Amino acid sequence: MNLQYVVKRILRRQIPDGWAFGLLKLMGQGNLAEVAPAEAWARLEERLDGVGTDVVGRHVVEIGSGRHARLGLQMLGAGAKRVTLVDLYAADLNQPKHKALLQEDCVKLGLGWEDVTKRVRILSGDFAHLPTPAFEESADIVLSSAVLEHTLSPQDVLAACYAWLKPGGHTSHEIDLRDHLFEFPFEMLTFSEEIWQRWLNPKRGFHQNRWRRPEYLEAIKSARFVNTGYRVLQRDEATLREILPRLNERFRDMDPDMLSVLVVHLYGEKPR
Protein backbone atom coordinates (compact mmCIF):
# COMPACT_ATOMS: atom_id res chain seq x y z
CA MET A 1 0.00 0.00 0.00
CA ASN A 2 1.18 3.51 -0.87
CA LEU A 3 0.74 5.27 2.51
CA GLN A 4 1.58 8.71 1.12
CA TYR A 5 -1.16 8.32 -1.45
CA VAL A 6 -3.74 7.08 1.08
CA VAL A 7 -3.12 10.03 3.41
CA LYS A 8 -3.41 12.53 0.57
CA ARG A 9 -6.61 10.92 -0.70
CA ILE A 10 -8.29 10.86 2.72
CA LEU A 11 -7.38 14.52 3.30
CA ARG A 12 -8.53 15.48 -0.19
CA ARG A 13 -11.88 13.83 0.39
CA GLN A 14 -12.50 16.14 3.36
CA ILE A 15 -11.55 19.43 1.66
CA PRO A 16 -14.55 21.59 0.61
CA ASP A 17 -14.84 22.19 -3.14
CA GLY A 18 -14.11 25.91 -2.82
CA TRP A 19 -10.79 25.20 -1.10
CA ALA A 20 -9.97 22.54 -3.69
CA PHE A 21 -10.37 25.05 -6.54
CA GLY A 22 -8.01 27.42 -4.74
CA LEU A 23 -5.40 24.71 -4.22
CA LEU A 24 -5.58 23.65 -7.86
CA LYS A 25 -5.03 27.24 -8.93
CA LEU A 26 -1.97 27.56 -6.68
CA MET A 27 -0.53 24.32 -8.12
CA GLY A 28 -1.20 25.42 -11.70
CA GLN A 29 -3.72 22.65 -12.24
CA GLY A 30 -7.45 22.61 -12.98
CA ASN A 31 -9.59 23.70 -15.89
CA LEU A 32 -7.29 24.83 -18.72
CA ALA A 33 -10.10 26.87 -20.28
CA GLU A 34 -10.28 29.09 -17.19
CA VAL A 35 -6.61 30.12 -17.28
CA ALA A 36 -5.59 29.68 -20.94
CA PRO A 37 -8.75 29.71 -23.09
CA ALA A 38 -6.93 30.18 -26.40
CA GLU A 39 -4.77 27.12 -25.70
CA ALA A 40 -7.84 25.12 -24.63
CA TRP A 41 -9.61 26.11 -27.83
CA ALA A 42 -6.61 25.11 -30.00
CA ARG A 43 -6.67 21.64 -28.43
CA LEU A 44 -10.42 21.33 -28.86
CA GLU A 45 -10.33 22.55 -32.45
CA GLU A 46 -7.69 19.94 -33.29
CA ARG A 47 -9.80 17.26 -31.65
CA LEU A 48 -12.92 18.20 -33.62
CA ASP A 49 -10.95 18.48 -36.86
CA GLY A 50 -9.73 14.92 -36.29
CA VAL A 51 -13.30 13.62 -36.58
CA GLY A 52 -14.26 15.88 -39.49
CA THR A 53 -16.38 18.52 -37.78
CA ASP A 54 -16.12 22.13 -36.60
CA VAL A 55 -18.16 24.72 -34.68
CA VAL A 56 -18.82 27.17 -37.53
CA GLY A 57 -22.52 28.08 -37.71
CA ARG A 58 -23.41 25.49 -35.08
CA HIS A 59 -25.00 25.28 -31.66
CA VAL A 60 -22.40 23.79 -29.34
CA VAL A 61 -23.12 22.38 -25.87
CA GLU A 62 -20.16 22.00 -23.54
CA ILE A 63 -20.57 19.77 -20.48
CA GLY A 64 -18.38 20.67 -17.52
CA SER A 65 -17.46 24.07 -18.92
CA GLY A 66 -16.01 25.22 -15.59
CA ARG A 67 -16.84 28.28 -13.55
CA HIS A 68 -16.06 30.73 -16.35
CA ALA A 69 -17.39 30.99 -19.91
CA ARG A 70 -14.04 31.78 -21.49
CA LEU A 71 -13.90 28.76 -23.81
CA GLY A 72 -17.47 29.51 -24.90
CA LEU A 73 -16.30 32.92 -26.09
CA GLN A 74 -13.44 31.28 -27.98
CA MET A 75 -15.99 29.13 -29.81
CA LEU A 76 -18.10 32.18 -30.69
CA GLY A 77 -14.96 33.87 -31.98
CA ALA A 78 -14.28 30.81 -34.16
CA GLY A 79 -17.74 31.03 -35.72
CA ALA A 80 -20.13 29.09 -33.49
CA LYS A 81 -23.73 30.26 -33.80
CA ARG A 82 -24.66 29.62 -30.16
CA VAL A 83 -23.03 28.10 -27.10
CA THR A 84 -24.69 26.40 -24.12
CA LEU A 85 -22.42 25.82 -21.12
CA VAL A 86 -23.32 23.33 -18.39
CA ASP A 87 -21.45 23.04 -15.09
CA LEU A 88 -22.16 22.38 -11.41
CA TYR A 89 -20.12 25.44 -10.47
CA ALA A 90 -20.88 27.80 -13.39
CA ALA A 91 -20.85 31.54 -12.60
CA ASP A 92 -23.56 33.82 -13.97
CA LEU A 93 -22.45 35.97 -16.93
CA ASN A 94 -23.24 39.12 -14.98
CA GLN A 95 -21.38 38.16 -11.82
CA PRO A 96 -19.06 41.22 -11.57
CA LYS A 97 -15.63 39.53 -11.65
CA HIS A 98 -16.78 37.03 -14.27
CA LYS A 99 -18.27 39.76 -16.45
CA ALA A 100 -15.08 41.85 -16.26
CA LEU A 101 -12.95 38.85 -17.27
CA LEU A 102 -15.22 37.99 -20.19
CA GLN A 103 -15.37 41.58 -21.42
CA GLU A 104 -11.57 41.56 -21.65
CA ASP A 105 -11.80 38.39 -23.75
CA CYS A 106 -14.46 40.03 -25.94
CA VAL A 107 -12.05 42.84 -26.82
CA LYS A 108 -9.36 40.32 -27.84
CA LEU A 109 -11.82 38.28 -29.91
CA GLY A 110 -13.68 41.19 -31.50
CA LEU A 111 -16.98 40.23 -29.90
CA GLY A 112 -19.64 42.60 -28.61
CA TRP A 113 -20.79 42.03 -25.03
CA GLU A 114 -24.50 42.42 -25.81
CA ASP A 115 -24.17 39.90 -28.66
CA VAL A 116 -22.39 37.47 -26.34
CA THR A 117 -25.17 37.65 -23.75
CA LYS A 118 -27.68 36.69 -26.46
CA ARG A 119 -25.69 33.76 -27.81
CA VAL A 120 -24.26 32.23 -24.61
CA ARG A 121 -26.51 30.33 -22.23
CA ILE A 122 -25.27 29.02 -18.88
CA LEU A 123 -26.95 26.11 -17.09
CA SER A 124 -25.94 25.11 -13.58
CA GLY A 125 -26.62 21.48 -12.78
CA ASP A 126 -26.07 17.83 -13.61
CA PHE A 127 -26.29 17.48 -17.40
CA ALA A 128 -27.69 13.93 -17.20
CA HIS A 129 -30.72 15.20 -15.28
CA LEU A 130 -31.50 18.43 -17.16
CA PRO A 131 -34.73 18.53 -19.20
CA THR A 132 -34.23 17.55 -22.85
CA PRO A 133 -34.61 20.68 -25.01
CA ALA A 134 -37.22 21.19 -27.71
CA PHE A 135 -36.06 20.27 -31.21
CA GLU A 136 -35.34 23.88 -32.20
CA GLU A 137 -33.03 24.14 -29.16
CA SER A 138 -31.18 20.91 -30.00
CA ALA A 139 -27.41 20.95 -30.41
CA ASP A 140 -25.18 20.22 -33.38
CA ILE A 141 -22.24 19.27 -31.14
CA VAL A 142 -22.11 18.11 -27.51
CA LEU A 143 -18.62 17.91 -26.06
CA SER A 144 -16.61 17.72 -22.86
CA SER A 145 -13.00 17.82 -21.72
CA ALA A 146 -11.89 15.83 -18.64
CA VAL A 147 -15.48 15.46 -17.42
CA LEU A 148 -16.78 11.93 -18.01
CA GLU A 149 -14.29 10.42 -15.56
CA HIS A 150 -15.91 12.56 -12.84
CA THR A 151 -19.50 11.48 -13.48
CA LEU A 152 -21.39 8.91 -11.41
CA SER A 153 -22.84 7.35 -14.57
CA PRO A 154 -21.06 8.08 -17.88
CA GLN A 155 -23.74 5.94 -19.53
CA ASP A 156 -26.45 8.41 -18.43
CA VAL A 157 -24.40 11.38 -19.61
CA LEU A 158 -23.85 9.85 -23.05
CA ALA A 159 -27.56 9.02 -23.30
CA ALA A 160 -28.30 12.67 -22.50
CA CYS A 161 -25.84 13.76 -25.21
CA TYR A 162 -27.82 11.67 -27.68
CA ALA A 163 -31.10 13.24 -26.54
CA TRP A 164 -29.74 16.79 -26.86
CA LEU A 165 -28.33 16.32 -30.36
CA LYS A 166 -30.00 16.88 -33.71
CA PRO A 167 -29.89 13.90 -36.12
CA GLY A 168 -26.42 13.90 -37.66
CA GLY A 169 -24.97 15.75 -34.67
CA HIS A 170 -21.63 14.84 -33.12
CA THR A 171 -20.43 14.13 -29.60
CA SER A 172 -16.77 14.42 -28.58
CA HIS A 173 -15.16 13.76 -25.20
CA GLU A 174 -11.59 13.97 -23.99
CA ILE A 175 -11.40 11.61 -21.00
CA ASP A 176 -8.55 11.75 -18.50
CA LEU A 177 -8.23 8.23 -17.09
CA ARG A 178 -5.39 9.09 -14.70
CA ASP A 179 -5.78 9.16 -10.98
CA HIS A 180 -6.17 12.89 -10.39
CA LEU A 181 -3.42 12.81 -7.80
CA PHE A 182 -1.40 12.99 -10.99
CA GLU A 183 1.92 11.86 -9.52
CA PHE A 184 0.24 8.46 -8.98
CA PRO A 185 -1.59 7.90 -12.30
CA PHE A 186 -2.69 4.30 -11.62
CA GLU A 187 -2.77 4.10 -7.81
CA MET A 188 -6.58 4.28 -7.55
CA LEU A 189 -6.76 0.98 -9.45
CA THR A 190 -5.17 -0.89 -6.52
CA PHE A 191 -8.18 -0.57 -4.18
CA SER A 192 -11.44 -2.48 -3.91
CA GLU A 193 -14.64 -0.69 -4.84
CA GLU A 194 -15.73 -0.63 -1.19
CA ILE A 195 -12.55 1.04 0.06
CA TRP A 196 -12.42 3.44 -2.86
CA GLN A 197 -16.00 4.64 -2.40
CA ARG A 198 -16.00 4.74 1.39
CA TRP A 199 -12.64 6.31 2.12
CA LEU A 200 -10.75 7.62 -0.91
CA ASN A 201 -13.02 8.77 -3.71
CA PRO A 202 -13.39 12.59 -3.85
CA LYS A 203 -16.90 14.01 -3.56
CA ARG A 204 -19.23 15.91 -5.94
CA GLY A 205 -17.56 17.27 -9.06
CA PHE A 206 -14.19 15.78 -8.12
CA HIS A 207 -15.54 12.19 -7.94
CA GLN A 208 -13.68 9.61 -10.07
CA ASN A 209 -15.53 6.56 -11.38
CA ARG A 210 -12.40 4.53 -12.40
CA TRP A 211 -13.93 3.44 -15.74
CA ARG A 212 -11.45 2.27 -18.36
CA ARG A 213 -11.44 2.81 -22.12
CA PRO A 214 -13.51 -0.29 -23.16
CA GLU A 215 -16.29 0.65 -20.72
CA TYR A 216 -16.60 4.10 -22.30
CA LEU A 217 -16.62 2.65 -25.80
CA GLU A 218 -19.36 0.20 -24.85
CA ALA A 219 -21.36 2.99 -23.21
CA ILE A 220 -21.29 5.26 -26.28
CA LYS A 221 -22.43 2.36 -28.46
CA SER A 222 -25.19 1.50 -25.98
CA ALA A 223 -26.33 5.13 -26.17
CA ARG A 224 -27.09 4.41 -29.87
CA PHE A 225 -24.33 6.51 -31.40
CA VAL A 226 -22.87 5.37 -34.72
CA ASN A 227 -19.44 5.93 -36.30
CA THR A 228 -18.05 5.64 -32.80
CA GLY A 229 -14.39 5.37 -31.98
CA TYR A 230 -11.53 6.57 -29.85
CA ARG A 231 -8.05 7.98 -30.24
CA VAL A 232 -5.36 7.41 -27.62
CA LEU A 233 -3.83 10.76 -26.64
CA GLN A 234 -1.47 9.67 -23.86
CA ARG A 235 -0.21 6.46 -22.25
CA ASP A 236 2.37 5.41 -19.63
CA GLU A 237 3.51 1.79 -19.92
CA ALA A 238 6.48 2.07 -17.56
CA THR A 239 4.51 3.34 -14.55
CA LEU A 240 1.79 0.76 -15.15
CA ARG A 241 4.36 -2.07 -15.06
CA GLU A 242 5.42 -0.96 -11.58
CA ILE A 243 1.87 -1.15 -10.26
CA LEU A 244 0.65 -4.32 -12.01
CA PRO A 245 1.33 -6.66 -9.03
CA ARG A 246 -0.87 -4.51 -6.79
CA LEU A 247 -3.88 -4.06 -9.10
CA ASN A 248 -7.29 -4.78 -7.58
CA GLU A 249 -9.06 -7.83 -9.00
CA ARG A 250 -11.49 -5.57 -10.91
CA PHE A 251 -8.59 -4.51 -13.14
CA ARG A 252 -6.17 -7.44 -12.83
CA ASP A 253 -7.41 -9.36 -15.88
CA MET A 254 -7.56 -6.33 -18.16
CA ASP A 255 -5.10 -6.02 -21.05
CA PRO A 256 -2.02 -4.08 -19.83
CA ASP A 257 -1.75 -2.31 -23.19
CA MET A 258 -5.28 -0.99 -22.67
CA LEU A 259 -4.70 -0.15 -18.99
CA SER A 260 -1.63 1.94 -19.85
CA VAL A 261 -3.82 4.51 -21.63
CA LEU A 262 -4.00 7.77 -19.66
CA VAL A 263 -6.02 10.09 -21.91
CA VAL A 264 -8.41 9.19 -24.72
CA HIS A 265 -10.66 11.01 -27.19
CA LEU A 266 -14.07 9.30 -27.48
CA TYR A 267 -16.47 10.29 -30.26
CA GLY A 268 -19.67 9.33 -32.07
CA GLU A 269 -22.48 10.58 -34.30
CA LYS A 270 -26.26 10.55 -33.89
CA PRO A 271 -27.82 8.71 -36.83
CA ARG A 272 -29.51 10.82 -39.48
Buried (B, 14 or more C-beta within 10 A) or exposed (E): EBEEBBEBBEEBBEBEBEEBBEEBEEEEEBBBBBBBBBEBBEBBBEBBEEBEBBBEEBBBBBBBBBBBBBBBBBBBBBEBBBBBBBBBBBBEBEBEEBBEBBEEBBEEBEBEEEEBEEBBBBBEEBBBEBEEBEEEBBBBBBBBBBBBBBBEBBBBBBBBBBBBBBEEBBBBBBBBBBBBBEEBBBBBBBBEEEEBEEEBBBEEBBEBBBBBBEEBBEBBEEBEBEEBEBEBBEBBEEBBEEBBEBBBEBBEEBEEEEBBBBBBBBBBBBEE
